[in-house]
C-alpha cells in the first residue's frame, strides 16, 4: 500500500530546506535510515541529518544547526546536560572537557565514542548524564547500552571516578538536584564558585536559546501576554504552538517569575483600584465583571486585606438579617428539596454564598432567582438538620429507662435517661434495644417505664 503521509512529509521538508541551506540531497544511510545531506549557507560545511530529526526541528519552527559554525546548537542533548556543561566549563575551563572522544575496539571494529563530561587531573571525574533509555529494557537501546558500558570501562581503567546523574523529562524537576551536585563537587575539591546566581542565569538563557530557539526568540511576547494580557499558560501555549511546560520554564528561569493564576495577577496589579471600588460600596458582581476575576478570588482578597472592617455594609443590621430570612422562608415554600439533608457540595456552595452575603448585602440582591432558591433551600436543609432535636416535644419526665433481667424479667435498675443507662452499664446499644432494633443490650432487656402508673 502506498504511503501518502511519507510523500507529504518529504514535500513538507523540501519546501523549507532551501530557506536555510544552499544545497541538499536525499539518500539512504548504511543502516537503511532515510537521511538528508545538507550544506550550510554560512560556512558551506556539509553534514547529514536523519529525516525524522530534520522534520521535528522544522515542526518546532527551528532548523538543523550546522555542527561547524554552531557546534553547541547542533547537539541533540537535554537542557540538563547543557546546563551542567555550561556551569562546569565556566568554573573549570582548564580541566573540563565536554564530549571527549575516545576510540574503542568493539567486535573487531574500532568505534569512536564520546564521554559527556570529563574533569581531568587533579579531580579525575567521569560524569554521564543519563536519561530513561540507559535503564530501559527496550531492545532498541541495547546497542547504546553496550557502547555505554565500554565507555565507562575505558575511563575506569584510567582511574577516573564515574558519577552517573539520572535525569527526568522535566528540567524544572531536576534543576535543584543538579545545583546541589555541582556545589558538592566544588566544595569537595575546594573550588570557589563566586557569582553563582549570575552564572546560573546566563546558563539558563543559554539552554533555552539553544534547545528552544523559537521560544527564546519570542520570550518578550510571552512575557507581555502573561503580565499585561493576564493570559493562562495554556492560552499562551496554544497561541504560539509551544508546549506549556516550556512556557512555564521560560517565565520562571529567564524572567524569574513565579507562575500564578490570572485572577491573582489582576488583583496584584489593580489592588488600589479594587479597594477604592469596594470602599465606594460597589457590588461584588460589578467588581468581578469590571476586572474579569472570580468571586472566590475577590472574597480571598477581601479577607486578606481586612476590607470588611472598612466597609459600612459589613455589619448587618437586624432588619437586614430578618429580611434575608423572610426571603428565605418565601422561597422555601415554592422550592423545597427532598428530605432534610444537603450534600457536602451544596453545603460548600451555601457557605461560600453566605460568607459573600455577610461581607456585602448587595451580593444576595444581585443573585439570579435560581441561585437565590438554591441558596435558601440549602439553608433550610441545614436549619432543619440542626434544629431537629429542638422541634421534638420533650418526653414525660416520669418515664424512666428500666434494666430488666433476661431470665426472670425483674426490673434491676431504673435510670432517668438513656444517657445515664449507657454511662452506668457501659453499653452503647441500649437505645437500639429500646427502639426494637435488637432484643438485648449488654446481656439485659431494656424498656421505658412510666413510674407515675406504678
Wavefront OBJ file of the C-alpha trace (Angstrom):
o trace
v 0.000 0.000 0.000
v 1.381 3.403 -0.985
v 2.316 5.591 1.978
v 0.880 9.031 1.203
v 2.000 10.504 4.554
v 5.597 9.671 3.704
v 5.298 11.630 0.461
v 3.639 14.557 2.249
v 6.483 14.648 4.823
v 9.089 14.795 2.054
v 7.231 17.629 0.301
v 6.933 19.473 3.628
v 10.675 19.162 4.306
v 11.778 20.016 0.749
v 9.705 23.208 0.701
v 11.556 24.546 3.739
v 15.091 23.297 3.177
v 16.059 25.897 0.560
v 15.240 28.675 3.035
v 18.055 27.522 5.336
v 20.596 25.633 3.216
v 22.376 26.226 -0.101
v 22.134 22.616 -1.258
v 20.630 19.363 -0.085
v 20.019 15.849 -1.380
v 18.242 12.775 -0.054
v 19.882 9.345 0.371
v 19.755 6.121 2.399
v 22.481 5.617 5.018
v 24.359 2.347 5.611
v 21.857 1.426 8.315
v 18.986 1.996 5.877
v 17.839 5.258 7.510
v 16.307 7.976 5.351
v 18.810 10.828 5.511
v 19.373 14.314 4.103
v 22.781 15.731 3.247
v 22.799 19.489 3.922
v 25.148 22.354 3.029
v 25.303 25.302 5.429
v 24.563 28.754 3.992
v 27.044 30.486 6.326
v 30.210 28.401 6.088
v 29.482 25.884 3.306
v 30.033 22.923 5.654
v 28.246 19.721 4.599
v 26.585 17.483 7.189
v 23.799 14.905 7.325
v 20.618 14.628 9.375
v 18.030 11.856 9.645
v 14.682 12.705 8.076
v 12.809 12.302 11.393
v 15.237 14.623 13.230
v 15.012 17.218 10.477
v 11.210 17.066 10.358
v 10.927 17.501 14.139
v 13.213 20.555 14.021
v 11.173 22.144 11.220
v 7.909 21.411 13.050
v 9.203 23.357 16.064
v 9.996 26.343 13.838
v 13.747 25.675 14.171
v 16.342 24.444 11.717
v 19.014 21.785 11.997
v 22.084 23.751 13.076
v 25.462 23.407 11.437
v 27.977 21.489 13.610
v 30.825 23.623 12.201
v 29.672 27.211 12.811
v 27.072 26.447 15.527
v 28.519 23.413 17.346
v 26.594 23.872 20.595
v 23.222 24.347 18.909
v 23.827 21.341 16.678
v 23.925 18.918 19.604
v 20.785 16.980 20.348
v 21.122 16.923 24.121
v 18.872 17.659 27.075
v 18.685 21.040 28.811
v 20.025 19.329 31.937
v 23.203 18.235 30.135
v 23.664 21.656 28.513
v 23.249 23.372 31.879
v 25.789 21.153 33.687
v 28.351 21.548 30.904
v 27.973 25.330 30.871
v 28.449 25.613 34.651
v 31.451 23.278 34.841
v 33.095 24.828 31.787
v 32.749 28.293 33.312
v 34.438 27.437 36.633
v 36.753 24.615 35.465
v 37.583 25.601 31.892
v 41.214 24.430 32.209
v 40.403 20.842 33.164
v 36.817 20.356 31.924
v 36.409 18.538 28.606
v 32.897 18.022 27.192
v 32.160 15.300 24.625
v 35.710 13.932 24.836
v 36.278 11.460 22.001
v 37.804 8.031 22.613
v 38.420 5.059 20.313
v 37.418 1.594 21.492
v 37.681 -1.807 19.798
v 34.248 -3.487 19.682
v 33.659 -6.712 17.717
v 36.894 -6.305 15.726
v 35.843 -2.791 14.741
v 37.258 0.498 16.038
v 34.384 2.684 17.241
v 34.569 6.349 18.269
v 32.701 7.112 21.485
v 32.287 10.331 23.443
v 32.040 10.906 27.188
v 29.563 13.558 28.361
v 31.898 15.399 30.760
v 35.476 14.644 31.796
v 37.200 16.574 34.591
v 40.903 15.854 34.266
v 43.607 15.968 36.947
v 43.650 16.734 39.783
v 39.909 15.937 40.051
v 39.629 12.984 37.592
v 35.850 12.631 37.323
v 33.858 10.990 34.548
v 30.301 12.421 34.540
v 27.474 10.904 32.492
v 24.013 12.484 32.251
v 21.643 9.546 31.796
v 18.062 9.643 30.568
v 15.441 6.917 30.808
v 16.891 4.919 27.879
v 20.019 3.981 29.871
v 17.990 1.723 32.174
v 15.393 0.661 29.605
v 14.718 -2.981 28.709
v 13.722 -1.954 25.190
v 15.814 -3.799 22.599
v 16.128 -0.560 20.607
v 18.545 0.744 23.244
v 20.581 -2.452 23.648
v 23.367 -1.288 21.301
v 23.603 2.072 23.079
v 23.914 0.317 26.431
v 26.764 -1.873 25.174
v 28.639 1.179 23.890
v 27.978 2.961 27.173
v 29.450 0.100 29.221
v 32.579 0.089 27.026
v 32.986 3.832 27.517
v 32.650 3.504 31.300
v 35.163 0.654 31.371
v 37.669 2.714 29.356
v 37.733 5.594 31.873
v 37.669 3.321 34.917
v 40.862 1.698 33.667
v 42.374 5.189 33.636
v 41.363 5.681 37.318
v 38.538 8.154 36.664
v 35.705 8.108 39.171
v 32.312 7.617 37.498
v 29.324 9.774 38.501
v 26.001 9.000 36.814
v 23.316 11.689 37.011
v 19.838 10.312 36.419
v 17.528 12.918 34.880
v 13.803 13.040 34.143
v 11.902 14.537 31.231
v 11.325 17.743 33.204
v 14.095 20.292 33.605
v 12.296 22.129 36.437
v 12.216 18.869 38.429
v 15.973 18.287 38.115
v 17.444 21.786 38.391
v 17.616 21.845 42.212
v 19.357 18.445 42.407
v 21.798 19.475 39.680
v 22.756 22.645 41.583
v 23.350 20.580 44.736
v 25.575 18.179 42.787
v 27.674 20.970 41.216
v 28.197 22.746 44.550
v 29.093 19.441 46.223
v 31.814 18.824 43.612
v 33.168 22.342 44.110
v 33.155 22.015 47.914
v 34.833 18.593 47.790
v 37.751 19.904 45.727
v 37.892 23.394 47.331
v 36.839 25.228 44.169
v 35.446 28.750 44.556
v 32.099 29.374 42.833
v 31.656 33.153 43.160
v 28.714 34.881 41.396
v 26.947 31.527 41.138
v 23.460 33.032 40.691
v 24.623 35.295 37.854
v 26.404 32.440 36.074
v 23.328 30.255 36.598
v 21.119 32.902 34.989
v 23.390 33.029 31.929
v 23.471 29.224 31.768
v 19.669 29.043 31.765
v 19.439 31.604 28.961
v 21.991 29.594 27.000
v 19.982 26.378 27.487
v 16.741 27.865 26.236
v 18.444 29.793 23.437
v 19.975 26.570 22.100
v 17.300 23.999 22.918
v 14.173 26.077 22.293
v 15.358 28.741 19.882
v 11.867 29.814 18.758
v 10.515 30.085 22.331
v 13.568 32.097 23.385
v 13.235 34.471 20.425
v 9.618 35.347 21.290
v 10.228 35.438 25.066
v 9.174 39.108 25.307
v 5.878 38.372 23.563
v 5.279 35.520 26.014
v 6.028 37.854 28.929
v 3.662 40.509 27.557
v 0.779 38.039 27.235
v 1.395 36.757 30.757
v 1.817 40.103 32.560
v -0.299 42.576 30.564
v -2.984 40.411 28.970
v -3.230 38.108 32.025
v -3.315 35.028 29.797
v -3.106 31.495 31.171
v -0.128 29.258 30.386
v -2.365 27.052 28.223
v -3.611 30.069 26.243
v -0.027 31.210 25.537
v 0.929 27.649 24.603
v -1.979 27.389 22.175
v -1.266 30.733 20.518
v 2.434 30.125 19.842
v 2.179 26.325 19.477
v 4.790 25.727 22.187
v 4.491 23.160 24.967
v 3.078 24.598 28.196
v 5.989 23.348 30.331
v 8.417 25.284 28.071
v 6.322 28.453 28.532
v 6.407 27.970 32.320
v 10.169 27.404 32.357
v 10.856 30.463 30.150
v 8.889 32.659 32.581
v 10.409 31.053 35.674
v 14.074 30.783 34.703
v 14.547 33.601 32.175
v 12.364 36.262 33.841
v 12.336 34.919 37.459
v 8.528 34.994 37.594
v 6.516 32.736 39.877
v 3.573 31.235 37.978
v 0.192 32.309 39.433
v -3.448 32.178 38.212
v -4.737 35.157 36.149
v -7.044 36.347 38.979
v -4.098 36.662 41.380
v -2.142 38.711 38.819
v -5.099 41.026 38.198
v -5.658 41.539 41.935
v -1.963 42.314 42.446
v -1.895 44.884 39.619
v -5.213 46.612 40.352
v -5.328 46.239 44.141
v -5.646 50.009 44.774
v -8.471 50.405 42.261
v -10.354 47.383 43.646
v -10.033 48.669 47.222
v -11.385 52.057 46.106
v -14.352 50.450 44.328
v -15.049 48.311 47.376
v -14.954 51.359 49.668
v -17.484 53.080 47.361
v -19.910 50.194 48.002
v -19.629 48.612 44.552
v -21.253 45.190 44.448
v -19.211 42.032 44.135
v -20.693 41.308 40.719
v -19.741 44.782 39.485
v -16.131 44.412 40.661
v -15.793 40.892 39.233
v -17.219 41.943 35.855
v -15.055 45.069 35.688
v -11.750 43.292 36.368
v -12.662 39.839 34.977
v -11.995 37.921 38.195
v -13.918 35.230 40.064
v -15.968 35.846 43.211
v -13.880 33.311 45.162
v -10.675 35.235 44.286
v -12.287 38.540 45.295
v -13.500 37.045 48.572
v -9.963 35.858 49.365
v -8.619 39.331 48.525
v -11.219 40.990 50.799
v -10.359 38.742 53.748
v -6.570 39.069 53.315
v -6.784 42.880 53.200
v -9.360 43.211 56.036
v -11.659 45.224 53.774
v -14.751 44.039 55.646
v -13.711 46.181 58.619
v -13.599 49.312 56.441
v -16.881 48.754 54.572
v -20.015 50.266 56.110
v -22.171 47.447 54.770
v -20.321 44.760 56.660
v -22.090 44.964 59.995
v -25.570 43.780 59.108
v -28.424 45.498 60.881
v -31.115 43.384 62.498
v -33.647 44.484 59.874
v -31.424 43.318 57.016
v -30.848 39.961 58.688
v -34.572 39.479 59.286
v -35.367 40.424 55.688
v -32.860 37.855 54.484
v -34.578 35.104 56.478
v -38.046 36.311 55.415
v -36.982 35.950 51.790
v -35.597 32.539 52.639
v -38.938 31.425 54.047
v -40.765 32.692 50.954
v -38.520 30.782 48.570
v -38.625 27.663 50.710
v -42.397 27.416 50.246
v -42.058 27.363 46.474
v -38.765 25.473 46.139
v -38.140 22.624 48.545
v -35.534 19.904 48.321
v -36.114 16.247 49.120
v -35.520 15.377 52.744
v -33.796 17.475 55.367
v -30.159 16.878 54.404
v -27.964 18.632 51.841
v -24.923 17.150 50.116
v -21.377 18.318 51.052
v -21.197 20.093 47.689
v -24.405 22.006 48.467
v -23.123 22.947 51.929
v -19.936 24.279 50.339
v -21.997 26.346 47.879
v -24.115 27.686 50.726
v -21.104 28.516 52.900
v -19.369 30.478 50.133
v -22.585 32.280 49.207
v -23.458 33.144 52.793
v -19.937 34.403 53.525
v -20.129 36.612 50.452
v -23.532 37.891 51.597
v -22.228 38.675 55.065
v -19.422 40.764 53.579
v -21.707 42.671 51.200
v -25.510 42.514 51.465
v -25.889 43.563 47.833
v -24.425 40.207 46.848
v -27.686 38.455 47.778
v -29.809 41.021 45.956
v -27.789 40.502 42.756
v -28.215 36.734 42.709
v -30.340 35.175 39.997
v -33.698 33.734 41.190
v -32.438 30.188 40.692
v -29.291 30.950 42.716
v -31.373 32.534 45.494
v -33.626 29.498 45.507
v -30.718 27.075 45.758
v -29.019 29.080 48.487
v -32.233 29.268 50.513
v -33.072 25.584 50.066
v -29.644 24.619 51.355
v -30.049 26.978 54.303
v -33.434 25.425 55.046
v -31.985 21.912 54.973
v -29.162 22.969 57.260
v -31.510 24.678 59.734
v -33.869 21.680 59.741
v -30.977 19.355 60.462
v -29.503 21.483 63.251
v -32.854 22.292 64.910
v -34.405 18.842 64.544
v -33.921 17.969 68.196
v -35.300 21.351 69.318
v -38.618 20.806 67.488
v -39.285 17.407 69.136
v -41.562 17.615 72.162
v -39.975 16.626 75.434
v -40.972 13.251 76.845
v -42.852 12.806 80.055
v -40.319 13.352 82.856
v -41.932 10.451 84.767
v -40.799 7.945 82.092
v -37.614 6.116 83.097
v -35.376 3.536 81.446
v -35.628 0.111 83.077
v -32.889 -2.531 83.159
v -34.611 -5.961 83.114
v -33.183 -9.402 83.906
v -33.213 -11.566 80.792
v -34.300 -14.739 82.660
v -36.689 -13.548 85.394
v -37.995 -10.339 83.718
v -37.458 -8.492 87.009
v -36.520 -4.795 86.988
v -32.975 -4.486 88.263
v -32.435 -0.726 87.946
v -34.198 2.465 86.822
v -32.342 5.267 85.065
v -33.505 8.828 84.393
v -32.378 8.711 80.748
v -30.776 6.505 78.130
v -27.609 8.533 78.571
v -27.462 7.669 82.281
v -28.064 3.990 81.489
v -25.286 3.900 78.894
v -22.895 5.594 81.298
v -23.678 3.229 84.196
v -23.628 -0.050 82.245
v -21.002 0.903 79.663
v -23.066 -0.315 76.694
v -23.758 1.922 73.678
v -26.579 -0.153 72.077
v -29.248 0.427 74.752
v -31.130 2.914 72.554
v -31.247 0.322 69.732
v -32.835 -2.136 72.110
v -35.428 0.446 73.250
v -36.298 1.176 69.603
v -36.846 -2.522 68.852
v -33.819 -2.931 66.600
v -32.426 -5.684 68.847
v -33.740 -7.791 71.720
v -30.986 -7.258 74.308
v -28.079 -4.953 75.050
v -25.241 -5.831 77.392
v -26.983 -9.101 78.411
v -30.165 -7.328 79.628
v -33.581 -6.370 78.325
v -34.446 -2.673 78.273
v -37.744 -0.824 78.344
v -39.363 2.540 79.078
v -41.324 2.586 82.377
v -43.813 5.293 83.392
v -43.331 5.463 87.163
v -46.461 7.608 87.606
v -48.521 4.470 86.931
v -46.646 2.305 89.403
l 1 2 3 4 5 6 7 8 9 10 11 12 13 14 15 16 17 18 19 20 21 22 23 24 25 26 27 28 29 30 31 32 33 34 35 36 37 38 39 40 41 42 43 44 45 46 47 48 49 50 51 52 53 54 55 56 57 58 59 60 61 62 63 64 65 66 67 68 69 70 71 72 73 74 75 76 77 78 79 80 81 82 83 84 85 86 87 88 89 90 91 92 93 94 95 96 97 98 99 100 101 102 103 104 105 106 107 108 109 110 111 112 113 114 115 116 117 118 119 120 121 122 123 124 125 126 127 128 129 130 131 132 133 134 135 136 137 138 139 140 141 142 143 144 145 146 147 148 149 150 151 152 153 154 155 156 157 158 159 160 161 162 163 164 165 166 167 168 169 170 171 172 173 174 175 176 177 178 179 180 181 182 183 184 185 186 187 188 189 190 191 192 193 194 195 196 197 198 199 200 201 202 203 204 205 206 207 208 209 210 211 212 213 214 215 216 217 218 219 220 221 222 223 224 225 226 227 228 229 230 231 232 233 234 235 236 237 238 239 240 241 242 243 244 245 246 247 248 249 250 251 252 253 254 255 256 257 258 259 260 261 262 263 264 265 266 267 268 269 270 271 272 273 274 275 276 277 278 279 280 281 282 283 284 285 286 287 288 289 290 291 292 293 294 295 296 297 298 299 300 301 302 303 304 305 306 307 308 309 310 311 312 313 314 315 316 317 318 319 320 321 322 323 324 325 326 327 328 329 330 331 332 333 334 335 336 337 338 339 340 341 342 343 344 345 346 347 348 349 350 351 352 353 354 355 356 357 358 359 360 361 362 363 364 365 366 367 368 369 370 371 372 373 374 375 376 377 378 379 380 381 382 383 384 385 386 387 388 389 390 391 392 393 394 395 396 397 398 399 400 401 402 403 404 405 406 407 408 409 410 411 412 413 414 415 416 417 418 419 420 421 422 423 424 425 426 427 428 429 430 431 432 433 434 435 436 437 438 439 440 441 442 443 444 445 446 447 448 449 450 451 452 453 454
